[in-house]
């Protein structure tokens, strides 16, 4: 089952600011969120984990 995580969790796990998050999404460097409802977005947990692992490998 796919686990979704909210923006606050994404920001905490990744250690980035909200503006950095949305800038990287716009640049295609971070996974796009899923629109859960009109005012709620979430990210697929394993996509965020894969992004963090890629950052660790390339440091």
C-alpha positions as CSV (number, residue, x, y, z in Angstrom):
1,X,0.0,0.0,0.0
2,X,1.3,3.5,-0.9
3,X,1.9,5.7,2.1
4,X,1.2,9.4,1.7
5,X,2.9,12.0,3.8
6,X,1.9,15.7,4.4
7,X,4.0,18.7,3.6
8,X,5.0,19.3,7.3
9,X,6.5,15.8,7.4
10,X,8.3,16.2,4.1
11,X,9.8,19.5,5.2
12,X,10.9,17.9,8.5
13,X,12.4,14.8,6.9
14,X,14.2,16.7,4.2
15,X,15.4,19.6,6.3
16,X,14.4,22.2,3.7
17,X,12.2,25.2,3.7
18,X,8.8,25.4,2.0
19,X,10.1,27.9,-0.6
20,X,13.0,25.5,-1.4
21,X,10.6,22.6,-1.7
22,X,8.3,24.3,-4.2
23,X,11.3,25.7,-6.1
24,X,12.7,22.2,-6.5
25,X,9.3,20.9,-7.6
26,X,9.1,23.6,-10.2
27,X,12.6,22.8,-11.5
28,X,11.7,19.1,-11.7
29,X,14.2,18.2,-8.9
30,X,11.7,17.0,-6.3
31,X,8.8,14.6,-6.6
32,X,5.5,16.3,-7.4
33,X,2.7,16.2,-4.8
34,X,-0.6,14.5,-5.1
35,X,-3.7,16.6,-4.8
36,X,-5.7,14.8,-2.0
37,X,-8.5,17.3,-1.8
38,X,-9.0,20.9,-2.8
39,X,-6.8,22.2,0.0
40,X,-4.6,19.2,0.8
41,X,-1.5,17.9,-0.9
42,X,0.6,14.9,0.0
43,X,3.7,13.1,-1.3
44,X,4.3,9.4,-1.9
45,X,6.6,8.4,1.0
46,X,8.8,6.1,-1.1
47,X,9.4,8.9,-3.7
48,X,10.6,11.3,-1.0
49,X,12.8,8.6,0.5
50,X,14.3,7.9,-2.9
51,X,15.0,11.6,-3.4
52,X,16.8,11.8,0.0
53,X,18.8,8.6,-0.8
54,X,19.9,10.2,-4.1
55,X,21.0,13.3,-2.3
56,X,23.0,11.2,0.2
57,X,24.7,9.3,-2.7
58,X,25.7,12.5,-4.5
59,X,27.1,14.5,-1.7
